[in-house]
Amino acid sequence: MWGLLMGILADAPAPFLHNSGSLLDEAERRMKEISFLRNKEPKGLAEPAMRFSLVNPDIHITLTGTTSIRTLKRNAFYCDGIGLGEEEEQRVLSLFTGMPLFP
C-alpha cells in the first residue's frame, strides 16, 4: 500500500520525503486523514499501525523502533493478534483505494 510504504501510519513522514515537497505535502495530508486513529493513549500511531499491519495478510514485514525498554514492552503487547476494529480498518483501507504504489 502506497500510504504504508511512505510512512503514513507513523508519527512523522518518512525521512526521505523531506527532499520532495510534493510527496511531503501528500504525506502530511494523508496523516491528517488518519488522525482518527489517535483515539487511545498515548495518542500516537504505533499501536494502530502495528495492529493494522500485523494482522493484514498482504503485509509481510512490520518494522518498529524503540527508544526504551518500556516502549519495547508496549510494542510487544500490540503483537497479541488483535487488529483494528472493523470500522477503523475499513476507514483506513478506503483512503488507499485505487492508489498506485508510487504517485
C-alpha distances in whole Angstrom, upper triangle without the diagonal:
4,6,5,6,9,10,10,11,14,17,17,15,15,18,17,16,20,21,19,21,18,15,17,18,14,13,16,16,13,14,17,15,14,18,19,17,20,23,24,26,26,23,21,17,17,18,16,13,15,16,12,11,14,15,11,12,9,9,12,13,13,15,17,20,24,27,29,30,30,26,26,27,25,22,24,25,21,21,23,21,20,17,17,19,18,19,16,14,14,14,11,9,11,10,7,9,10,8,8,6,9,12
4,6,5,6,9,9,11,13,16,15,13,12,16,14,13,17,18,16,17,15,11,13,14,11,10,14,14,11,13,16,14,14,17,19,18,20,23,25,27,26,23,20,17,18,20,17,14,16,18,15,13,17,18,15,16,13,12,15,15,15,16,18,20,24,27,29,31,31,27,27,29,27,23,26,27,23,23,26,24,23,20,19,21,21,21,18,16,16,15,12,11,13,10,7,10,10,7,6,4,6,8
4,5,5,6,5,7,10,13,12,10,11,14,14,12,16,17,15,16,14,11,12,13,10,8,11,11,8,9,12,11,11,14,16,15,17,20,21,23,22,20,17,14,15,17,14,11,14,16,13,12,16,17,14,16,14,12,15,15,14,15,16,19,22,24,27,29,28,24,24,26,24,21,24,24,21,21,24,22,21,18,17,19,19,18,16,14,14,13,10,10,11,9,7,11,12,9,10,8,9,10
4,5,5,5,6,8,12,12,10,10,14,14,13,16,18,17,18,17,13,14,15,13,10,13,14,11,11,14,13,12,15,16,14,16,19,20,22,21,19,16,12,13,14,12,9,11,13,10,9,13,14,12,14,12,10,12,11,10,11,13,15,19,22,24,26,25,21,21,23,21,18,20,21,18,18,21,19,19,16,15,18,18,18,15,13,15,14,10,11,13,11,10,13,14,11,12,10,11,13
4,6,7,9,10,14,13,10,9,12,11,11,15,16,15,17,16,12,13,15,13,11,14,15,12,13,17,16,15,18,20,18,20,23,24,25,23,22,18,15,15,17,16,12,14,16,14,12,15,17,14,16,13,10,12,11,11,11,13,16,19,22,25,26,26,23,22,25,23,20,22,23,20,20,23,22,22,19,19,22,22,22,19,17,18,18,14,14,16,14,12,15,15,12,11,8,9,12
4,6,8,9,12,10,7,6,9,9,8,11,13,12,14,13,9,9,12,10,7,11,12,10,11,14,14,14,16,19,17,19,22,23,24,23,20,17,14,15,18,16,13,15,18,15,14,17,19,17,19,16,14,16,14,13,13,14,16,19,22,25,27,27,23,23,26,24,21,23,25,22,22,25,24,24,21,20,23,23,23,20,18,19,18,14,15,17,14,12,15,16,12,12,9,9,11
4,6,5,8,7,5,5,9,10,9,12,14,14,15,15,11,10,13,11,8,10,12,10,9,13,13,12,14,16,15,16,19,20,21,19,17,14,11,11,14,13,10,12,15,13,12,16,18,16,19,16,14,16,14,12,11,11,13,16,18,21,23,23,19,20,22,20,17,20,22,19,20,23,22,22,19,18,21,22,22,18,17,19,17,14,15,17,14,13,17,18,15,15,13,13,14
4,5,8,8,6,8,12,13,11,13,16,15,15,14,11,10,12,9,6,8,9,7,6,10,10,8,11,13,12,13,17,18,19,18,15,12,10,11,14,12,9,12,14,12,12,16,18,16,19,17,15,17,16,13,13,13,15,18,20,23,25,24,20,21,23,21,18,21,22,19,20,23,22,21,17,16,19,19,19,15,14,16,14,11,12,14,11,11,15,16,13,15,13,13,14
4,7,8,9,10,14,15,14,16,19,19,19,18,15,14,15,13,10,11,12,9,7,11,11,8,10,12,9,11,14,15,16,15,13,10,6,8,10,8,5,9,11,9,10,13,15,14,17,15,13,16,14,11,12,11,13,16,18,21,22,21,17,18,20,17,15,18,18,15,16,19,18,17,14,13,16,17,17,13,12,15,13,10,12,14,12,12,16,18,15,17,15,16,17
4,5,7,8,11,14,13,15,18,18,18,18,15,13,15,14,10,11,13,11,8,11,12,10,11,13,11,11,14,15,15,14,12,8,6,7,10,9,7,10,13,12,12,15,17,17,20,18,15,17,15,12,11,10,11,13,15,18,20,19,15,16,18,16,14,17,18,15,17,20,20,19,16,15,18,20,20,16,16,18,16,13,16,18,15,16,19,21,18,19,17,18,19
4,7,9,12,15,14,14,18,18,18,19,16,14,15,15,11,10,13,12,8,11,13,11,10,13,11,10,14,14,14,12,10,6,6,8,11,11,10,12,15,15,15,18,20,20,23,22,19,21,18,15,14,12,12,13,14,17,19,18,14,16,19,16,15,18,19,16,19,22,22,21,19,17,20,22,21,17,18,20,18,15,18,20,17,18,22,24,21,22,21,21,21
4,6,8,11,10,11,14,15,15,16,13,10,12,12,9,8,12,11,8,11,13,12,12,15,14,13,17,18,17,15,13,10,9,11,14,14,12,15,18,17,17,20,22,22,25,23,20,22,19,16,15,13,13,15,16,19,22,21,17,19,22,19,17,21,22,20,22,25,25,24,22,20,23,25,24,20,20,22,20,17,19,21,18,18,22,24,20,21,19,19,19
4,6,8,7,8,11,11,12,12,9,7,10,10,6,7,10,10,8,11,13,13,13,17,16,16,19,20,21,19,17,13,12,13,17,16,14,16,19,18,17,20,23,21,24,22,19,21,19,16,15,14,14,17,18,22,24,24,20,21,24,22,20,23,24,22,23,26,26,25,23,21,24,25,24,21,20,22,20,17,19,20,17,17,20,21,18,18,16,15,16
4,6,6,8,10,11,13,13,10,9,12,12,9,10,14,13,11,15,17,16,17,20,18,18,22,23,23,21,19,15,14,14,18,17,14,16,19,18,17,20,22,21,23,21,18,19,16,15,13,13,13,16,17,21,24,24,20,21,24,22,19,23,24,22,23,26,26,26,23,22,26,27,26,23,22,24,22,18,20,22,18,18,21,22,18,18,15,14,16
4,5,6,8,10,12,14,11,9,13,14,11,12,16,16,14,18,20,19,20,23,22,21,25,25,25,23,21,18,17,17,21,21,18,19,23,22,20,23,26,25,26,24,21,22,19,17,15,15,14,17,18,21,24,25,21,22,25,24,22,25,27,25,26,29,29,29,27,26,29,30,30,26,26,27,26,22,24,25,22,21,25,25,21,20,18,16,17
4,5,6,8,11,12,9,9,13,13,11,13,16,16,16,19,21,20,22,25,24,24,28,28,28,26,24,21,19,20,23,23,20,21,25,23,21,24,27,25,27,24,21,22,19,19,17,17,17,20,21,25,27,28,25,25,28,27,24,27,29,27,28,31,31,31,28,28,31,32,31,28,27,28,26,23,24,25,22,21,24,24,20,18,16,14,15
4,5,5,7,9,6,5,9,10,8,10,13,13,13,16,18,18,19,23,22,22,26,27,27,25,23,20,18,19,23,22,19,21,24,22,21,24,27,25,27,24,21,23,21,20,18,18,19,21,23,26,29,29,25,26,29,28,25,28,30,27,28,31,31,31,28,27,30,30,29,26,25,26,24,21,22,23,19,18,22,21,18,17,15,12,13
4,6,7,9,8,6,9,11,10,11,14,15,15,17,19,20,20,24,24,23,27,28,28,26,24,21,20,21,24,24,21,24,27,25,24,27,30,28,30,27,25,26,24,22,20,20,20,22,23,26,29,29,26,27,31,29,27,30,32,29,30,34,34,33,30,29,32,33,32,28,28,29,27,24,25,26,22,22,25,25,21,20,18,16,16
4,6,9,9,8,11,13,12,14,16,18,18,20,22,23,24,27,27,27,31,32,32,29,27,24,23,24,28,27,24,27,30,28,26,30,32,30,32,29,26,27,25,24,22,23,22,25,26,29,32,33,29,30,34,32,30,33,35,32,33,37,36,36,33,32,35,35,34,31,30,31,29,26,27,28,24,23,26,25,22,20,19,15,15
4,6,5,6,9,10,10,12,14,15,16,18,20,21,22,26,26,26,30,31,32,30,27,25,23,24,28,27,24,26,29,27,26,29,31,29,31,27,26,27,25,25,23,24,24,27,28,31,34,34,31,32,35,33,30,34,35,32,33,37,36,35,32,31,34,34,33,29,29,29,27,24,25,25,21,20,23,22,19,18,16,13,12
4,6,5,6,9,10,10,12,14,15,17,18,20,21,25,25,25,29,31,31,29,27,24,23,25,28,27,24,27,30,28,27,31,32,30,32,29,27,29,28,26,25,25,25,28,29,32,35,35,32,33,36,34,31,35,36,33,35,38,37,36,33,31,33,34,32,29,29,29,26,24,25,25,21,20,23,23,19,19,18,15,13
4,5,5,6,9,10,11,12,14,16,17,19,20,23,24,25,28,30,31,30,27,24,23,25,28,26,24,27,29,26,26,29,31,29,30,27,26,28,27,26,25,26,26,29,30,34,37,36,32,34,36,34,32,35,36,33,34,37,36,35,31,30,32,32,30,27,27,27,24,22,22,22,18,18,20,19,16,16,15,12,10
4,5,5,6,9,10,10,12,14,15,17,18,22,22,22,26,28,29,27,25,22,20,22,25,23,20,23,25,23,22,26,27,25,27,24,22,24,23,22,21,22,23,26,27,31,33,33,29,30,33,31,28,31,33,29,31,33,32,32,28,27,29,29,28,25,24,24,22,19,20,20,16,15,18,17,14,13,13,10,9
4,5,5,6,9,10,10,12,14,16,17,20,20,20,24,26,26,25,22,19,18,20,23,22,19,22,25,23,22,26,28,26,28,25,23,25,23,22,21,21,21,24,25,28,31,31,27,28,31,29,27,30,31,28,30,33,32,31,28,26,28,29,27,24,24,25,22,19,21,21,17,17,20,20,16,16,15,13,12
4,5,5,6,9,10,11,13,15,16,19,20,20,24,26,27,25,22,20,19,21,24,22,20,24,26,24,24,27,29,27,29,26,25,27,26,24,24,23,24,26,28,31,34,33,29,31,33,31,29,32,33,30,31,34,33,32,28,26,28,29,27,24,24,24,21,19,20,20,16,16,19,19,16,17,17,14,13
4,5,5,6,9,10,11,13,14,17,18,19,22,25,26,25,22,20,18,20,23,20,18,22,23,21,21,25,26,24,26,23,22,25,24,22,22,22,24,26,28,31,33,32,29,30,32,30,27,31,31,28,29,32,31,29,26,24,26,26,24,21,21,21,18,16,17,16,12,12,15,16,12,13,13,12,10
4,5,5,6,9,10,11,12,16,16,16,20,22,23,22,19,16,14,17,19,17,15,19,20,18,18,22,23,21,24,21,20,22,21,19,19,19,20,22,24,27,30,29,25,26,29,26,24,27,28,25,26,29,28,27,23,21,24,24,22,19,19,20,17,14,16,16,12,12,16,17,13,14,13,12,12
4,5,5,6,9,10,11,14,15,15,18,21,22,20,17,15,14,17,19,18,16,20,21,20,20,24,25,24,26,24,22,25,23,21,21,20,21,23,24,27,30,28,25,27,29,26,24,28,28,25,27,30,29,27,24,22,24,25,23,19,20,21,18,15,17,17,14,15,18,19,16,18,17,16,15
4,5,5,7,9,10,13,15,15,18,21,23,22,18,17,15,19,20,18,17,21,22,20,21,24,25,24,26,24,23,26,25,23,23,22,24,26,27,30,32,31,27,29,31,28,26,29,30,26,28,30,29,28,24,22,23,23,21,18,19,19,15,14,16,15,11,13,16,17,15,17,17,16,14
4,5,5,7,9,11,12,14,17,19,21,20,17,15,13,16,18,15,14,18,19,16,17,21,22,20,23,20,19,22,22,20,20,20,22,24,26,28,30,29,25,27,29,25,24,27,27,23,25,27,26,24,21,18,20,20,18,15,15,15,12,10,12,12,8,10,13,15,12,14,15,14,13
4,5,5,6,10,10,11,14,16,18,17,13,12,10,13,15,13,12,16,17,15,16,20,21,20,23,21,19,22,21,19,18,18,19,21,23,25,27,26,22,24,26,22,21,24,24,21,23,25,25,23,19,17,19,20,18,15,15,16,13,11,14,14,11,12,16,18,15,17,17,17,16
4,5,5,8,10,10,13,16,18,17,14,13,12,15,17,15,15,18,19,17,19,22,23,22,25,24,23,26,24,22,22,21,22,24,25,27,29,27,24,26,28,24,23,26,26,23,25,27,27,24,21,18,19,20,18,15,16,17,13,12,15,14,11,14,17,19,17,20,20,19,19
4,6,7,9,11,13,17,19,19,15,14,13,16,17,14,14,18,18,16,18,21,21,20,23,22,21,24,24,21,22,21,23,25,27,29,31,29,25,27,28,25,24,27,26,23,25,26,25,23,19,16,17,17,15,12,13,13,10,9,12,11,8,11,14,16,15,18,18,18,18
4,5,6,8,11,13,16,16,12,11,9,13,13,10,10,14,14,12,15,18,18,17,21,20,19,22,21,18,19,18,20,22,24,26,27,25,22,24,25,21,20,23,22,19,21,22,21,19,16,13,14,15,13,9,11,12,9,7,10,11,9,11,14,17,16,18,18,19,19
4,5,6,8,11,13,13,9,9,9,12,13,11,12,15,15,15,17,20,20,20,24,23,21,24,23,20,21,19,21,22,23,25,27,24,21,23,24,21,20,23,22,19,22,23,23,20,17,14,15,17,14,11,13,14,11,10,14,14,12,15,18,21,19,22,22,22,22
4,5,6,10,13,14,10,11,10,13,13,10,12,15,15,14,17,19,19,19,23,23,22,25,24,21,22,21,22,23,25,26,27,25,22,24,24,21,20,23,21,18,21,22,21,18,16,12,12,14,11,8,11,12,9,10,13,13,12,15,18,21,20,23,23,24,24
4,5,8,11,11,8,8,7,10,9,6,9,12,11,11,14,16,16,17,20,20,19,22,21,18,19,17,19,20,22,23,24,22,19,21,21,17,16,19,18,15,17,18,18,15,12,9,10,13,11,7,10,12,10,9,13,14,13,15,18,21,20,23,22,24,24
4,6,8,8,5,6,6,9,9,8,10,13,13,13,16,18,19,19,23,23,21,24,23,19,19,17,18,19,20,21,22,20,17,19,20,16,16,19,17,15,18,19,20,17,15,12,13,16,14,11,13,16,13,13,16,17,16,19,22,25,23,26,25,26,26
4,7,9,6,9,9,12,10,9,13,15,14,15,18,19,20,21,24,25,23,26,25,22,22,20,21,21,22,23,24,20,18,21,20,16,17,20,17,15,19,19,19,16,15,12,12,15,13,11,14,16,14,14,18,19,18,21,23,27,26,28,28,29,29
4,6,5,8,9,11,9,9,12,14,13,15,18,18,19,21,24,25,23,26,24,21,21,18,19,19,20,20,20,17,15,18,17,13,14,17,14,13,17,17,18,15,14,12,13,16,15,13,15,18,17,16,20,21,21,23,26,29,28,30,29,31,31
3,5,7,10,11,9,11,14,15,15,17,19,20,21,23,27,27,25,27,25,21,21,18,18,17,18,17,18,14,13,16,15,12,13,16,14,13,17,18,19,17,17,15,16,20,19,16,19,22,20,19,23,24,24,26,29,32,30,32,31,32,33
4,6,9,9,9,11,13,14,15,17,19,20,21,23,27,27,25,26,24,20,19,16,16,14,15,15,16,13,11,14,14,11,12,15,14,13,17,18,20,18,18,16,18,21,21,18,20,23,21,20,23,25,24,26,29,32,30,32,30,31,32
4,7,9,9,10,12,14,14,16,18,19,21,22,26,26,24,26,24,20,19,16,17,16,17,18,19,16,14,17,17,13,14,17,16,14,18,19,21,18,17,15,16,19,18,15,17,20,18,17,20,22,20,23,26,29,27,29,28,28,29
4,6,7,8,9,11,13,14,15,17,19,20,23,23,21,23,20,17,16,13,13,13,15,16,17,15,12,15,16,12,12,16,15,13,16,18,19,18,16,14,17,19,19,15,17,20,18,16,19,21,19,21,24,27,25,26,25,26,26
4,6,5,6,8,10,10,12,14,16,16,20,20,17,19,17,14,13,11,12,13,15,17,18,16,13,15,16,13,11,15,14,12,15,17,17,15,13,12,15,17,17,13,14,17,15,13,16,18,16,17,21,24,21,23,21,22,24
4,6,5,6,8,10,11,12,14,15,19,19,16,17,15,11,11,8,9,10,13,14,15,13,10,11,12,9,8,11,11,9,11,14,15,14,13,12,15,18,18,15,15,18,17,15,17,20,19,19,23,25,23,24,22,23,25
4,5,5,6,8,10,10,12,14,18,18,16,17,16,12,12,10,12,13,15,16,16,14,11,12,12,9,7,10,9,6,9,11,12,11,10,9,12,15,16,13,13,17,16,14,17,20,19,20,23,26,24,26,24,25,27
4,6,5,6,8,10,11,12,16,16,14,17,16,12,13,12,15,16,19,19,20,18,15,15,16,12,11,13,12,9,11,13,12,10,8,6,10,12,13,9,9,13,12,10,13,16,15,16,19,22,21,23,21,23,25
4,6,5,6,8,10,11,14,14,12,14,12,9,10,9,12,14,17,19,19,18,15,15,16,13,11,13,13,10,11,13,13,12,9,9,12,14,15,11,10,14,13,10,12,15,14,15,18,20,19,20,18,20,22
4,5,5,6,8,10,13,14,11,12,11,7,9,8,11,13,16,17,17,16,13,13,13,11,8,10,10,7,8,10,10,10,8,9,13,15,16,13,12,16,16,13,15,18,18,18,20,23,21,22,20,22,24
4,6,6,7,9,12,13,12,13,13,10,12,12,15,16,20,20,20,18,15,15,15,12,10,11,10,6,7,9,8,6,4,6,9,12,14,11,10,13,14,12,14,17,17,17,20,23,22,23,22,24,26
4,6,6,6,10,11,9,12,12,10,12,13,16,18,22,23,23,21,18,18,18,16,13,14,14,10,11,12,10,9,5,6,9,10,12,9,7,11,12,9,10,14,14,14,16,19,18,20,18,21,23
4,6,5,8,8,6,8,8,6,10,11,15,17,21,22,22,21,18,17,18,16,13,14,14,11,10,12,10,11,8,9,13,14,15,13,10,13,14,11,12,15,15,14,17,19,18,19,17,19,22
4,6,8,10,7,8,8,7,10,11,15,17,21,21,21,20,17,16,16,15,11,11,12,9,7,9,7,9,7,10,13,15,17,15,12,16,17,15,15,19,19,18,20,22,21,22,20,23,25
4,6,9,8,10,11,10,14,15,19,21,24,25,24,23,20,19,19,17,14,14,14,11,9,10,6,7,6,9,11,12,15,13,11,14,16,14,14,17,18,18,19,21,21,22,21,24,26
4,5,6,8,10,10,14,16,19,22,26,27,26,26,23,21,22,20,17,17,17,14,12,13,10,11,8,10,13,12,15,13,10,12,14,12,11,15,16,14,16,18,18,19,17,20,23
4,5,7,10,11,15,18,21,24,28,29,28,28,25,23,24,23,19,19,20,17,14,15,12,13,11,14,16,15,18,17,13,15,18,15,13,17,18,16,17,19,18,19,17,21,24
4,6,9,11,15,17,21,24,28,29,29,29,26,24,25,24,21,21,22,18,17,18,15,16,14,15,18,17,19,17,14,15,17,14,12,16,16,14,15,16,15,15,14,17,20
4,6,7,11,14,17,20,24,26,26,26,23,21,22,21,17,18,19,16,14,16,14,15,13,14,17,17,19,17,14,16,17,14,13,17,17,14,16,17,16,16,14,17,20
4,7,10,13,17,20,24,25,25,26,22,20,22,21,17,17,19,16,14,17,14,16,15,17,20,20,23,21,17,19,21,18,17,20,20,18,20,20,19,19,16,19,22
4,6,10,13,17,20,22,22,23,19,17,19,19,15,15,17,15,13,16,15,17,15,17,21,22,23,21,18,21,22,18,18,22,21,19,21,22,20,19,16,19,22
4,7,10,13,17,19,19,19,16,14,16,15,12,12,15,12,11,14,13,15,13,15,19,20,22,19,17,20,20,17,17,21,20,18,21,22,20,20,17,19,22
4,7,10,14,16,17,17,14,12,15,14,11,12,15,13,12,16,16,17,16,17,21,23,24,21,19,22,22,19,20,23,22,20,23,25,22,22,19,20,23
4,7,10,12,13,14,10,9,12,11,8,10,13,11,12,15,16,17,16,17,21,23,24,21,20,23,23,19,21,24,22,22,25,27,24,24,21,22,25
4,7,10,11,12,9,8,12,11,9,11,14,13,14,18,19,20,19,20,24,26,27,23,23,26,25,22,24,27,25,25,28,30,27,27,24,24,27
4,6,8,9,6,6,10,10,8,11,13,13,15,18,20,21,20,21,25,27,28,25,24,28,27,24,26,29,28,27,31,33,30,30,27,28,30
4,7,8,7,8,11,11,11,14,16,16,18,21,23,24,24,24,28,31,31,28,28,31,30,27,29,32,30,30,34,36,33,33,30,30,32
4,5,5,6,9,10,11,12,14,16,17,20,23,23,24,25,28,31,32,28,29,32,31,29,31,34,32,33,36,38,35,36,33,33,36
4,5,5,6,9,10,10,12,15,16,18,21,22,23,24,27,31,32,29,29,32,32,30,32,35,34,34,37,39,37,37,34,35,38
4,5,5,6,9,10,11,13,15,17,20,20,21,22,25,28,29,26,27,31,30,28,30,33,32,33,36,38,36,37,34,35,37
4,5,5,6,9,10,11,13,16,18,18,19,20,23,26,27,24,24,27,27,24,27,30,28,29,32,35,32,33,30,31,34
4,5,5,6,9,10,11,14,17,18,19,20,23,26,28,24,24,28,28,25,27,30,29,29,32,35,33,33,30,31,34
4,5,5,6,9,10,12,15,16,18,19,22,25,27,24,24,28,28,26,28,31,30,31,34,36,34,35,32,34,36
4,5,5,7,9,11,14,14,15,16,19,22,24,21,21,25,25,23,25,28,27,28,31,34,32,33,30,32,34
4,5,5,7,10,12,13,13,15,18,21,23,20,19,23,23,21,23,26,25,25,28,31,29,30,27,29,31
4,5,5,8,11,12,14,16,19,22,24,21,21,24,25,23,24,28,27,27,30,32,31,32,29,31,33
4,5,6,10,10,12,14,17,20,22,19,19,23,24,22,24,27,27,27,30,33,31,32,30,32,35
4,5,8,8,9,11,14,17,19,16,16,19,20,18,20,23,23,24,26,29,28,29,27,29,31
4,6,8,9,12,15,18,20,18,17,20,21,19,21,24,24,24,26,29,28,29,26,29,31
4,6,9,12,14,16,19,18,17,20,22,20,21,25,25,26,27,30,30,31,29,31,34
4,6,10,12,14,17,16,14,18,20,18,19,22,23,23,25,27,27,28,27,30,32
4,7,9,11,14,13,12,15,17,16,17,20,21,22,23,26,26,28,27,29,31
4,6,8,11,10,8,12,13,12,13,16,18,18,20,23,23,24,23,26,28
4,6,8,6,6,9,10,10,11,14,15,16,18,21,21,24,23,25,27
4,6,5,6,9,10,11,12,14,16,18,19,22,23,25,25,28,29
4,6,5,6,9,10,11,12,15,16,16,20,21,24,24,27,28
4,5,5,6,9,10,11,13,15,16,19,20,23,24,26,27
4,6,5,6,9,10,11,13,15,19,19,22,22,24,25
4,5,5,6,9,10,11,13,16,17,19,19,22,23
4,5,5,6,9,10,11,14,15,18,19,22,22
4,6,5,7,9,10,14,15,18,19,21,21
4,5,5,7,10,13,13,16,16,18,18
4,5,6,7,10,10,13,14,17,17
4,5,5,9,10,14,15,17,17
4,6,9,9,12,13,15,14
4,6,5,9,10,12,12
4,6,9,11,13,13
4,6,10,12,11
4,7,8,8
4,5,6
4,7
4
